[in-house]
């Protein structure tokens, strides 16, 4: 599934032109890839915010009477990290595989937490390679069986039919850290020895 985004070609480029575009409520961007020339575009900030809230990674860029599937390649924010100031889009084809980041949803509470363990999430997104129509909106991982000092790695994910995970198999996704000893307890144990 893809998210629609209306775009229009812009003839003015450069920092001053981009500043004027942002002041008008639009965001400047560029569309490239698929052995076609780069296209300077602009689009509604409000529409892009809606896209960012969606789980779908594929965009259906609508310009005049033409549609183009694309993914976001890079998003530039202002110095405060609040506002989007520029976006790079990569054209994609329905027949070619793409590699995109997909959010991980963690299900359950690790059983090691009841023994004082702390859940330490090391990875929040997976790199997924597949055809554009098969990009999952998210990947759920059940972590309820993890005990203290146990970890979940990429290789522990069940194989999927329509996509493959591009991250290294040994990459750690989550670990249940053992409980920390207080300084007082550590001192007592040292005195007893």
N, CA, C and O of each residue as an XYZ file, in Angstrom:
772
protein
N       0.845     -1.188      0.000
C       0.000      0.000      0.000
C       0.887      1.247      0.000
O       1.942      1.255      0.635
N       0.473      2.284     -0.698
C       1.276      3.506     -0.763
C       0.464      4.702     -0.289
O      -0.767      4.685     -0.298
N       1.177      5.733      0.123
C       0.560      6.965      0.610
C       0.647      8.018     -0.489
O       1.734      8.265     -1.010
N      -0.481      8.651     -0.857
C      -0.419      9.675     -1.907
C       0.194     10.974     -1.407
O      -0.030     11.383     -0.268
N       0.967     11.616     -2.271
C       1.543     12.925     -1.958
C       1.568     13.741     -3.245
O       2.210     13.354     -4.221
N       0.868     14.869     -3.244
C       0.847     15.745     -4.417
C       2.120     16.576     -4.449
O       2.479     17.217     -3.462
N       2.801     16.559     -5.593
C       4.026     17.348     -5.747
C       3.924     18.190     -7.009
O       3.157     17.882     -7.921
N       4.711     19.259     -7.045
C       4.793     20.042     -8.274
C       6.244     20.373     -8.551
O       7.051     20.538     -7.636
N       6.554     20.464     -9.821
C       7.932     20.764    -10.214
C       8.227     22.217     -9.887
O       7.374     23.092    -10.039
N       9.454     22.460     -9.433
C       9.872     23.840     -9.151
C      11.040     24.196    -10.063
O      11.941     23.391    -10.300
N      10.995     25.403    -10.555
C      12.068     25.854    -11.445
C      13.157     26.580    -10.677
O      14.318     26.588    -11.085
N      12.774     27.193     -9.554
C      13.752     27.933     -8.754
C      14.484     26.991     -7.811
O      13.860     26.219     -7.084
N      15.807     27.058     -7.827
C      16.610     26.251     -6.913
C      17.598     27.164     -6.189
O      17.774     28.324     -6.562
N      18.228     26.638     -5.170
C      19.147     27.438     -4.368
C      18.552     27.733     -3.002
O      17.354     27.548     -2.786
N      19.386     28.188     -2.085
C      18.957     28.370     -0.696
C      17.885     29.448     -0.532
O      16.964     29.276      0.267
N      17.987     30.552     -1.270
C      16.971     31.611     -1.156
C      15.611     31.140     -1.660
O      14.579     31.414     -1.048
N      15.626     30.423     -2.792
C      14.378     29.892     -3.341
C      13.755     28.888     -2.379
O      12.543     28.898     -2.162
N      14.588     28.020     -1.800
C      14.085     27.016     -0.846
C      13.489     27.687      0.391
O      12.488     27.222      0.937
N      14.106     28.773      0.824
C      13.598     29.509      1.985
C      12.208     30.063      1.692
O      11.318     30.002      2.541
N      12.023     30.605      0.483
C      10.709     31.154      0.092
C       9.664     30.041      0.019
O       8.514     30.231      0.416
N      10.074     28.879     -0.492
C       9.148     27.741     -0.583
C       8.683     27.337      0.817
O       7.496     27.096      1.038
N       9.623     27.266      1.759
C       9.268     26.881      3.137
C       8.361     27.925      3.782
O       7.458     27.573      4.541
N       8.592     29.205      3.489
C       7.751     30.268      4.040
C       6.320     30.176      3.522
O       5.383     30.618      4.187
N       6.155     29.597      2.324
C       4.807     29.456      1.738
C       4.062     28.230      2.290
O       2.895     28.013      1.964
N       4.743     27.431      3.127
C       4.086     26.246      3.706
C       4.417     24.956      2.980
O       3.901     23.893      3.326
N       5.282     25.045      1.970
C       5.709     23.843      1.241
C       7.115     23.429      1.675
O       7.808     24.162      2.381
N       7.514     22.244      1.240
C       8.864     21.740      1.496
C       9.529     21.497      0.147
O       8.925     20.877     -0.728
N      10.764     21.972     -0.042
C      11.478     21.658     -1.284
C      12.053     20.246     -1.215
O      12.366     19.735     -0.140
N      12.183     19.630     -2.389
C      12.756     18.287     -2.442
C      13.315     17.999     -3.817
O      13.243     18.817     -4.733
N      13.878     16.804     -3.929
C      14.398     16.359     -5.220
C      14.016     14.896     -5.400
O      14.016     14.116     -4.447
N      13.692     14.538     -6.640
C      13.326     13.170     -6.992
C      14.351     12.653     -7.990
O      14.608     13.303     -9.003
N      14.944     11.483     -7.715
C      15.958     10.938     -8.621
C      15.881      9.416     -8.629
O      15.110      8.819     -7.876
N      16.685      8.797     -9.485
C      16.750      7.340     -9.559
C      16.098      6.778    -10.799
O      15.517      7.509    -11.602
N      16.201      5.449    -10.948
C      15.635      4.723    -12.092
C      16.186      5.231    -13.425
O      15.485      5.232    -14.436
N      17.452      5.663    -13.414
C      18.156      6.126    -14.614
C      17.451      7.282    -15.316
O      17.514      7.424    -16.537
N      16.778      8.102    -14.513
C      16.138      9.312    -15.038
C      16.792     10.507    -14.365
O      17.395     10.373    -13.300
N      16.677     11.665    -14.979
C      17.286     12.866    -14.427
C      16.642     13.295    -13.121
O      15.511     12.917    -12.817
N      17.375     14.086    -12.354
C      16.844     14.625    -11.101
C      15.764     15.659    -11.392
O      15.851     16.413    -12.361
N      14.759     15.679    -10.548
C      13.643     16.594    -10.714
C      13.462     17.363     -9.408
O      13.254     16.762     -8.353
N      13.542     18.692     -9.479
C      13.349     19.520     -8.291
C      11.850     19.722     -8.088
O      11.137     20.156     -8.993
N      11.387     19.397     -6.876
C       9.947     19.431     -6.597
C       9.675     20.174     -5.293
O      10.588     20.487     -4.530
N       8.406     20.442     -5.066
C       7.950     20.974     -3.782
C       6.594     20.360     -3.479
O       5.873     19.932     -4.380
N       6.256     20.325     -2.186
C       5.028     19.649     -1.759
C       4.596     20.202     -0.413
O       5.365     20.867      0.281
N       3.358     19.917     -0.062
C       2.759     20.450      1.163
C       3.406     19.873      2.416
O       3.557     18.660      2.555
N       3.782     20.761      3.315
C       4.328     20.337      4.607
C       3.291     19.514      5.372
O       3.634     18.503      5.985
N       2.027     19.940      5.340
C       0.954     19.233      6.050
C       0.802     17.801      5.535
O       0.672     16.866      6.325
N       0.817     17.629      4.202
C       0.681     16.287      3.619
C       1.863     15.403      4.002
O       1.690     14.210      4.254
N       3.065     15.983      4.048
C       4.248     15.191      4.389
C       4.209     14.764      5.856
O       4.653     13.665      6.186
N       3.688     15.609      6.733
C       3.531     15.252      8.146
C       2.593     14.054      8.271
O       2.836     13.149      9.069
N       1.517     14.055      7.477
C       0.575     12.927      7.484
C       1.299     11.651      7.051
O       1.119     10.596      7.659
N       2.122     11.748      5.993
C       2.897     10.589      5.527
C       3.808     10.060      6.633
O       3.903      8.850      6.836
N       4.477     10.967      7.348
C       5.420     10.549      8.390
C       4.727      9.801      9.522
O       5.355      8.992     10.207
N       3.441     10.064      9.724
C       2.686      9.373     10.782
C       2.245      7.979     10.339
O       1.915      7.132     11.170
N       2.241      7.749      9.029
C       1.808      6.455      8.492
C       2.893      5.410      8.683
O       4.064      5.745      8.860
N       2.500      4.145      8.646
C       3.471      3.048      8.723
C       3.996      2.693      7.334
O       5.056      2.080      7.209
N       3.256      3.076      6.288
C       3.665      2.717      4.932
C       4.896      3.510      4.521
O       4.999      4.704      4.801
N       5.825      2.840      3.856
C       7.081      3.478      3.432
C       7.004      3.988      1.999
O       7.754      4.889      1.622
N       6.095      3.416      1.186
C       6.017      3.757     -0.234
C       5.099      4.964     -0.425
O       4.007      5.039      0.138
N       5.577      5.898     -1.234
C       4.790      7.084     -1.575
C       4.336      6.998     -3.018
O       5.054      6.483     -3.875
N       3.156      7.498     -3.280
C       2.662      7.623     -4.643
C       2.662      9.114     -4.962
O       1.715      9.834     -4.645
N       3.751      9.565     -5.601
C       3.883     10.985     -5.919
C       2.996     11.328     -7.112
O       3.105     10.722     -8.177
N       2.123     12.302     -6.916
C       1.191     12.708     -7.973
C       1.604     14.086     -8.491
O       1.610     15.071     -7.753
N       1.950     14.126     -9.784
C       2.335     15.396    -10.393
C       1.653     15.516    -11.740
O       1.856     14.679    -12.620
N       0.851     16.545    -11.905
C       0.030     16.724    -13.114
C      -0.830     15.475    -13.295
O      -1.608     15.128    -12.407
N      -0.699     14.798    -14.430
C      -1.497     13.587    -14.668
C      -0.677     12.319    -14.475
O      -1.133     11.229    -14.822
N       0.528     12.448    -13.925
C       1.404     11.286    -13.791
C       1.597     10.899    -12.328
O       1.587     11.746    -11.436
N       1.773      9.592    -12.104
C       2.068      9.076    -10.775
C       3.432      8.398    -10.791
O       3.805      7.770    -11.782
N       4.171      8.522     -9.703
C       5.482      7.886     -9.595
C       5.639      7.322     -8.185
O       5.506      8.048     -7.200
N       5.925      6.018     -8.096
C       6.198      5.420     -6.790
C       7.595      5.822     -6.346
O       8.526      5.862     -7.151
N       7.735      6.120     -5.059
C       9.027      6.556     -4.527
C       9.122      6.210     -3.047
O       8.123      5.934     -2.381
N      10.356      6.234     -2.558
C      10.585      6.106     -1.121
C      11.405      7.321     -0.681
O      12.111      7.932     -1.483
N      11.298      7.652      0.585
C      12.094      8.754      1.130
C      13.507      8.243      1.356
O      13.718      7.263      2.070
N      14.464      8.911      0.745
C      15.869      8.513      0.875
C      16.556      9.287      1.995
O      17.386      8.737      2.719
N      16.208     10.573      2.135
C      16.860     11.398      3.155
C      15.951     12.565      3.523
O      15.343     13.194      2.657
N      15.870     12.841      4.816
C      15.096     13.982      5.303
C      16.048     14.901      6.059
O      16.753     14.464      6.968
N      16.065     16.186      5.675
C      16.889     17.175      6.368
C      15.992     18.007      7.276
O      14.932     18.479      6.865
N      16.439     18.179      8.527
C      15.690     18.985      9.493
C      16.448     20.272      9.792
O      17.636     20.395      9.491
N      15.736     21.235     10.395
C      16.401     22.473     10.797
C      17.346     22.180     11.959
O      17.400     21.052     12.448
N      18.086     23.186     12.397
C      19.108     22.977     13.433
C      18.528     22.512     14.769
O      19.249     21.943     15.588
N      17.232     22.748     14.998
C      16.583     22.292     16.225
C      16.015     20.876     16.074
O      15.592     20.268     17.057
N      16.007     20.360     14.853
C      15.470     19.023     14.601
C      13.957     18.963     14.612
O      13.377     17.885     14.746
N      13.309     20.116     14.471
C      11.844     20.174     14.547
C      11.173     20.185     13.172
O      10.222     19.442     12.928
N      11.682     21.035     12.281
C      11.015     21.231     10.994
C      11.795     20.603      9.853
O      13.023     20.675      9.803
N      11.050     19.980      8.929
C      11.655     19.400      7.727
C      11.990     20.540      6.777
O      11.133     21.373      6.481
N      13.251     20.584      6.289
C      13.631     21.668      5.382
C      13.922     21.171      3.961
O      13.963     21.970      3.026
N      14.122     19.861      3.790
C      14.371     19.314      2.449
C      14.225     17.801      2.491
O      14.553     17.168      3.495
N      13.726     17.212      1.384
C      13.559     15.753      1.314
C      14.074     15.240     -0.023
O      13.777     15.809     -1.074
N      14.850     14.157      0.023
C      15.287     13.444     -1.183
C      14.407     12.216     -1.361
O      14.247     11.420     -0.436
N      13.834     12.064     -2.558
C      13.010     10.905     -2.881
C      13.727     10.043     -3.915
O      14.396     10.567     -4.807
N      13.590      8.734     -3.800
C      14.167      7.803     -4.758
C      13.038      7.133     -5.525
O      12.162      6.504     -4.932
N      13.062      7.272     -6.863
C      12.063      6.599     -7.688
C      12.226      5.085     -7.533
O      13.344      4.584     -7.413
N      11.110      4.367     -7.536
C      11.171      2.910     -7.490
C      10.237      2.320     -8.529
O       9.290      2.960     -8.987
N      10.536      1.078     -8.886
C       9.715      0.355     -9.853
C       9.043     -0.812     -9.148
O       9.641     -1.432     -8.268
N       7.804     -1.119     -9.524
C       7.057     -2.219     -8.911
C       7.732     -3.569     -9.127
O       7.496     -4.511     -8.372
N       8.585     -3.664    -10.174
C       9.228     -4.947    -10.502
C      10.600     -5.109     -9.866
O      11.204     -6.177     -9.970
N      11.108     -4.060     -9.203
C      12.458     -4.128     -8.623
C      12.396     -4.075     -7.106
O      11.619     -3.316     -6.526
N      13.236     -4.901     -6.469
C      13.283     -4.906     -5.016
C      13.870     -3.598     -4.481
O      14.726     -2.977     -5.111
N      13.389     -3.203     -3.309
C      13.906     -2.029     -2.623
C      14.320     -2.443     -1.210
O      13.832     -3.439     -0.674
N      15.214     -1.675     -0.625
C      15.586     -1.894      0.775
C      15.160     -0.662      1.551
O      15.620      0.447      1.281
N      14.270     -0.870      2.524
C      13.704      0.245      3.290
C      13.715     -0.081      4.786
O      13.656     -1.248      5.173
N      13.792      0.962      5.627
C      13.700      0.721      7.073
C      12.246      0.480      7.477
O      11.341      1.187      7.035
N      12.039     -0.531      8.323
C      10.690     -0.867      8.799
C      10.724     -0.912     10.326
O      11.614     -1.514     10.925
N       9.749     -0.271     10.933
C       9.681     -0.171     12.390
C       9.445     -1.538     13.035
O       8.721     -2.377     12.499
N      10.070     -1.744     14.198
C       9.848     -2.961     14.991
C       8.823     -2.645     16.069
O       8.907     -1.610     16.730
N       7.859     -3.535     16.242
C       6.899     -3.428     17.342
C       7.226     -4.553     18.320
O       7.207     -5.726     17.948
N       7.523     -4.204     19.558
C       7.863     -5.198     20.580
C       6.597     -5.596     21.334
O       5.884     -4.743     21.862
N       6.326     -6.901     21.379
C       5.120     -7.405     22.046
C       5.505     -8.162     23.326
O       6.452     -8.948     23.336
N       4.765     -7.912     24.383
C       4.976     -8.610     25.646
C       6.040     -7.954     26.509
O       6.800     -7.096     26.060
N       6.068     -8.389     27.774
C       7.083     -7.939     28.726
C       8.002     -9.119     29.009
O       7.517    -10.190     29.375
N       9.315     -8.958     28.852
C      10.229    -10.074     29.103
C      10.051    -10.642     30.509
O       9.896     -9.884     31.467
N      10.073    -11.983     30.644
C       9.877    -12.593     31.969
C      11.017    -12.227     32.915
O      10.842    -12.263     34.133
N      12.188    -11.874     32.367
C      13.310    -11.470     33.212
C      13.069    -10.174     33.953
O      13.763     -9.885     34.929
N      12.094     -9.379     33.511
C      11.791     -8.107     34.166
C      11.242     -8.347     35.571
O      11.495     -7.548     36.473
N      10.486     -9.444     35.773
C       9.933     -9.721     37.103
C      11.017    -10.094     38.115
O      10.772    -10.090     39.322
N      12.216    -10.415     37.622
C      13.341    -10.711     38.504
C      14.303     -9.520     38.592
O      15.445     -9.668     39.027
N      13.839     -8.357     38.181
C      14.634     -7.142     38.296
C      15.408     -6.769     37.041
O      16.119     -5.764     37.026
N      15.277     -7.566     35.994
C      15.980     -7.273     34.745
C      15.428     -6.027     34.068
O      14.288     -5.626     34.302
N      16.260     -5.423     33.223
C      15.863     -4.212     32.503
C      15.877     -4.494     31.006
O      16.859     -5.019     30.482
N      14.794     -4.148     30.317
C      14.726     -4.323     28.869
C      15.560     -3.235     28.193
O      15.341     -2.045     28.421
N      16.515     -3.650     27.361
C      17.381     -2.705     26.665
C      17.195     -2.909     25.159
O      17.745     -3.844     24.577
N      16.415     -2.025     24.539
C      16.158     -2.112     23.091
C      17.340     -1.506     22.356
O      17.682     -0.342     22.565
N      17.961     -2.300     21.494
C      19.164     -1.855     20.775
C      18.862     -1.436     19.333
O      19.645     -0.713     18.717
N      17.723     -1.892     18.797
C      17.385     -1.617     17.400
C      15.896     -1.344     17.304
O      15.086     -2.114     17.820
N      15.529     -0.241     16.639
C      14.111      0.118     16.532
C      13.558     -0.091     15.131
O      12.345     -0.113     14.926
N      14.471     -0.247     14.161
C      14.035     -0.468     12.776
C      14.889     -1.547     12.136
O      16.063     -1.705     12.472
N      14.292     -2.287     11.212
C      14.995     -3.314     10.445
C      15.098     -2.866      9.000
O      14.210     -2.182      8.492
N      16.178     -3.248      8.337
C      16.325     -2.991      6.906
C      15.703     -4.167      6.160
O      16.196     -5.293      6.234
N      14.624     -3.898      5.449
C      13.861     -4.943      4.759
C      14.044     -4.799      3.257
O      13.930     -3.701      2.713
N      14.329     -5.915      2.586
C      14.480     -5.935      1.124
C      13.359     -6.777      0.525
O      13.167     -7.934      0.899
N      12.620     -6.178     -0.414
C      11.510     -6.878     -1.065
C      10.968     -6.014     -2.203
O      11.441     -4.903     -2.439
N       9.972     -6.545     -2.897
C       9.267     -5.759     -3.903
C       8.433     -4.684     -3.190
O       7.960     -4.918     -2.078
N       8.250     -3.526     -3.803
C       7.527     -2.433     -3.136
C       6.166     -2.818     -2.558
O       5.801     -2.350     -1.479
N       5.416     -3.660     -3.256
C       4.086     -4.048     -2.767
C       4.146     -4.928     -1.524
O       3.139     -5.085     -0.833
N       5.314     -5.507     -1.229
C       5.438     -6.426     -0.097
C       6.093     -5.808      1.137
O       6.373     -6.510      2.108
N       6.336     -4.498      1.102
C       6.954     -3.851      2.263
C       5.962     -3.891      3.430
O       4.857     -3.361      3.315
N       6.348     -4.516      4.554
C       5.428     -4.561      5.700
C       5.341     -3.197      6.382
O       6.296     -2.421      6.360
N       4.195     -2.917      6.983
C       4.045     -1.633      7.685
C       4.861     -1.630      8.974
O       5.317     -0.575      9.417
N       5.048     -2.802      9.579
C       5.865     -2.954     10.782
C       6.140     -4.446     10.963
O       5.464     -5.282     10.364
N       7.129     -4.775     11.786
C       7.448     -6.172     12.087
C       7.348     -6.349     13.591
O       8.031     -5.666     14.355
N       6.482     -7.284     14.015
C       6.256     -7.531     15.445
C       7.215     -8.612     15.948
O       7.425     -9.631     15.291
N       7.787     -8.369     17.117
C       8.670     -9.334     17.764
C       8.151     -9.588     19.180
O       7.979     -8.652     19.961
N       7.905    -10.861     19.504
C       7.448    -11.237     20.840
C       8.672    -11.427     21.735
O       9.497    -12.308     21.493
N       8.782    -10.594     22.769
C       9.951    -10.675     23.656
C       9.576    -11.193     25.044
O      10.381    -11.106     25.972
N       8.368    -11.729     25.197
C       7.892    -12.146     26.519
C       8.670    -13.329     27.096
O       8.670    -13.507     28.315
N       9.333    -14.142     26.274
C      10.084    -15.296     26.779
C      11.508    -14.964     27.204
O      12.196    -15.825     27.752
N      11.966    -13.744     26.969
C      13.349    -13.392     27.306
C      13.553    -13.313     28.817
O      12.831    -12.607     29.521
N      14.555    -14.054     29.299
C      14.901    -14.042     30.718
C      16.076    -13.093     30.933
O      16.587    -12.510     29.977
N      16.502    -12.938     32.180
C      17.638    -12.081     32.504
C      18.872    -12.546     31.728
O      19.171    -13.740     31.685
N      19.574    -11.612     31.125
C      20.800    -11.820     30.327
C      20.542    -12.487     28.975
O      21.490    -12.801     28.256
N      19.295    -12.705     28.625
C      18.988    -13.274     27.305
C      18.785    -12.145     26.306
O      18.391    -11.035     26.661
N      19.066    -12.462     25.047
C      18.960    -11.458     23.990
C      18.258    -12.020     22.764
O      18.164    -13.232     22.569
N      17.774    -11.103     21.953
C      17.114    -11.464     20.701
C      17.939    -10.841     19.587
O      18.175     -9.633     19.579
N      18.381    -11.682     18.634
C      19.189    -11.206     17.511
C      18.399    -11.352     16.211
O      17.365    -12.019     16.171
N      18.897    -10.724     15.160
C      18.242    -10.785     13.845
C      18.006    -12.244     13.436
O      16.950    -12.573     12.896
N      18.985    -13.116     13.693
C      18.875    -14.532     13.292
C      17.735    -15.258     14.008
O      17.325    -16.337     13.579
N      17.217    -14.672     15.103
C      16.111    -15.289     15.846
C      14.748    -14.980     15.237
O      13.734    -15.542     15.653
N      14.729    -14.088     14.254
C      13.459    -13.767     13.584
C      13.017    -14.935     12.712
O      13.849    -15.550     12.046
N      11.727    -15.251     12.701
C      11.267    -16.296     11.787
C      11.385    -15.823     10.338
O      11.235    -14.635     10.053
N      11.653    -16.755      9.432
C      11.774    -16.406      8.010
C      10.422    -15.932      7.480
O       9.375    -16.468      7.844
N      10.462    -14.929      6.625
C       9.234    -14.401      6.012
C       9.235    -14.754      4.534
O      10.292    -14.851      3.911
N       8.053    -14.944      3.980
C       7.925    -15.330      2.571
C       8.171    -14.168      1.625
O       8.836    -14.324      0.601
N       7.633    -12.997      1.969
C       7.599    -11.905      0.993
C       8.722    -10.887      1.133
O       8.846     -9.992      0.297
N       9.536    -11.003      2.167
C      10.650    -10.063      2.334
C      11.800    -10.748      3.057
O      11.632    -11.799      3.675
N      12.987    -10.121      2.962
C      14.126    -10.622      3.734
C      14.735     -9.462      4.516
O      14.694     -8.309      4.088
N      15.300     -9.799      5.668
C      15.932     -8.801      6.514
C      17.384     -8.653      6.064
O      18.114     -9.639      5.962
N      17.793     -7.419      5.797
C      19.140     -7.168      5.289
C      20.175     -6.932      6.389
O      21.374     -6.945      6.114
N      19.729     -6.718      7.630
C      20.676     -6.531      8.731
C      21.509     -7.800      8.935
O      21.069     -8.897      8.591
N      22.707     -7.649      9.493
C      23.570     -8.795      9.785
C      22.856     -9.714     10.787
O      22.271     -9.225     11.754
N      22.895    -11.041     10.570
C      22.180    -11.981     11.448
C      22.540    -11.881     12.933
O      21.706    -12.160     13.794
N      23.779    -11.484     13.232
C      24.215    -11.416     14.630
C      23.858    -10.092     15.313
O      24.130     -9.914     16.500
N      23.255     -9.170     14.571
C      22.892     -7.873     15.155
C      21.901     -8.069     16.299
O      20.880     -8.738     16.141
N      22.213     -7.479     17.452
C      21.330     -7.593     18.610
C      20.170     -6.616     18.483
O      20.365     -5.441     18.173
N      18.961     -7.114     18.728
C      17.762     -6.283     18.659
C      17.375     -5.806     20.057
O      17.093     -4.626     20.264
N      17.363     -6.743     21.019
C      16.997     -6.403     22.401
C      17.685     -7.382     23.353
O      17.924     -8.540     23.009
N      17.998     -6.895     24.556
C      18.600     -7.731     25.602
C      17.952     -7.373     26.930
O      17.566     -6.226     27.156
N      17.834     -8.374     27.813
C      17.344     -8.117     29.169
C      18.568     -8.070     30.077
O      19.191     -9.094     30.358
N      18.896     -6.873     30.527
C      20.069     -6.669     31.378
C      19.784     -7.150     32.802
O      18.669     -6.995     33.299
N      20.804     -7.741     33.466
C      20.612     -8.154     34.858
C      20.409     -6.940     35.756
O      20.828     -5.835     35.411
N      19.759     -7.142     36.920
C      19.539     -5.997     37.816
C      20.866     -5.457     38.331
O      21.816     -6.211     38.542
N      20.920     -4.161     38.529
C      22.139     -3.532     39.063
C      22.172     -3.707     40.569
O      21.155     -3.586     41.252
N      23.360     -3.995     41.067
C      23.524     -4.097     42.519
C      23.757     -2.692     43.064
O      24.462     -1.883     42.460
N      23.153     -2.421     44.212
C      23.388     -1.107     44.825
C      24.778     -1.094     45.437
O      25.329     -2.146     45.759
N      25.346      0.094     45.599
C      26.697      0.226     46.154
C      26.754     -0.308     47.575
O      27.763     -0.883     47.984
N      25.686     -0.123     48.326
C      25.646     -0.610     49.706
C      25.758     -2.119     49.770
O      26.514     -2.657     50.579
N      25.002     -2.808     48.913
C      25.028     -4.269     48.883
C      26.394     -4.770     48.465
O      26.909     -5.732     49.035
N      26.985     -4.119     47.467
C      28.297     -4.532     46.970
C      29.333     -4.401     48.079
O      30.206     -5.258     48.214
N      29.246     -3.336     48.874
C      30.183     -3.120     49.970
C      30.014     -4.181     51.048
O      30.997     -4.686     51.591
N      28.726     -4.527     51.364
C      28.451     -5.561     52.358
C      29.026     -6.897     51.935
O      29.628     -7.606     52.742
N      28.837     -7.250     50.641
C      29.337     -8.522     50.144
C      30.855     -8.590     50.237
O      31.413     -9.643     50.544
N      31.531     -7.463     49.971
C      32.986     -7.413     50.032
C      33.457     -7.622     51.478
O      34.439     -8.328     51.706
N      32.751     -7.002     52.480
C      33.119     -7.148     53.874
C      32.927     -8.578     54.354
O      33.733     -9.083     55.135
N      31.853     -9.245     53.887
C      31.580    -10.632     54.299
C      32.681    -11.561     53.826
O      33.019    -12.518     54.522
N      33.252    -11.299     52.647
C      34.310    -12.148     52.109
C      35.579    -11.918     52.908
O      36.606    -12.535     52.626
